[in-house]
Amino acid sequence: MLSFRFRRRESATAASEPCFHCGLPVPVPVADWVTFDGTPRPVCCAACAAVAQMVIGAGQGDYYREKWHLGAGSHDQLPA
């Protein structure tokens, strides 16, 4: 079951994590998050949060599973 939710939350723990959607560095403090499969994922901006919401909401969450598990770009796995 896919789940998603956009929320703003301040955190300094994700400084080195890439954006869940585009892979760019996430600014600190992290202000934008998308919940995917029950886990909050940092995003670099509100635009990436909105696009991630649309992708997940359209039932295309496998896009992120494939993107992060197949090593697209410079990433080998989903960011925690």
C-alpha positions as CSV (number, residue, x, y, z in Angstrom):
1,M,0.0,0.0,0.0
2,L,1.4,3.4,-1.0
3,S,1.1,6.2,1.4
4,F,2.1,9.8,1.1
5,R,1.8,13.1,3.0
6,F,3.5,16.4,2.6
7,R,4.5,18.2,5.7
8,R,6.8,20.9,6.9
9,R,9.1,20.0,9.8
10,E,12.4,21.4,11.0
11,S,15.3,19.1,11.4
12,A,19.1,19.3,11.1
13,T,19.5,15.5,10.8
14,A,19.2,15.2,7.0
15,A,22.0,17.6,6.0
16,S,23.8,15.0,3.8
17,E,20.7,13.4,2.4
18,P,19.7,14.0,-1.2
19,C,16.3,15.2,-2.1
20,F,13.9,12.3,-2.4
21,H,12.6,13.5,-5.7
22,C,15.4,15.2,-7.7
23,G,18.6,14.1,-5.8
24,L,19.9,17.5,-5.1
25,P,21.3,18.3,-1.6
26,V,18.6,19.1,0.9
27,P,19.2,22.5,2.7
28,V,19.5,22.5,6.5
29,P,17.3,22.8,8.4
30,V,15.1,20.6,6.4
31,A,11.7,22.2,5.9
32,D,10.0,20.0,3.3
33,W,9.2,16.3,3.8
34,V,7.1,13.7,1.9
35,T,6.0,10.6,3.7
36,F,6.5,7.5,1.4
37,D,5.6,4.0,2.5
38,G,5.3,5.3,6.1
39,T,8.8,7.0,6.2
40,P,9.4,10.7,6.1
41,R,11.7,11.6,3.1
42,P,13.4,15.0,2.8
43,V,12.9,17.1,-0.3
44,C,14.8,20.2,-1.3
45,C,11.9,22.4,-2.0
46,A,8.1,22.7,-2.1
47,A,8.1,22.0,-5.9
48,C,9.8,18.7,-5.4
49,A,7.4,17.9,-2.6
50,A,4.4,18.7,-4.8
51,V,5.7,16.6,-7.7
52,A,6.5,13.7,-5.4
53,Q,3.0,13.9,-4.0
54,M,1.5,13.8,-7.5
55,V,3.7,10.8,-8.6
56,I,2.8,8.9,-5.4
57,G,-0.8,9.9,-5.5
58,A,-1.2,8.7,-9.1
59,G,-0.1,5.2,-8.0
60,Q,3.4,5.6,-9.5
61,G,5.4,5.1,-6.3
62,D,7.4,2.4,-8.0
63,Y,9.2,5.2,-9.9
64,Y,10.9,6.0,-6.6
65,R,11.6,2.4,-5.7
66,E,13.2,1.8,-9.0
67,K,15.1,5.1,-9.1
68,W,16.7,4.6,-5.7
69,H,17.2,0.8,-5.8
70,L,18.7,0.7,-9.3
71,G,21.3,3.4,-8.6
72,A,19.9,6.1,-10.9
73,G,22.1,9.1,-10.8
74,S,24.5,8.9,-7.9
75,H,22.2,7.0,-5.5
76,D,22.2,3.4,-4.6
77,Q,19.3,3.2,-2.2
78,L,16.3,5.1,-0.8
79,P,17.4,7.8,1.7
80,A,16.3,7.1,5.2
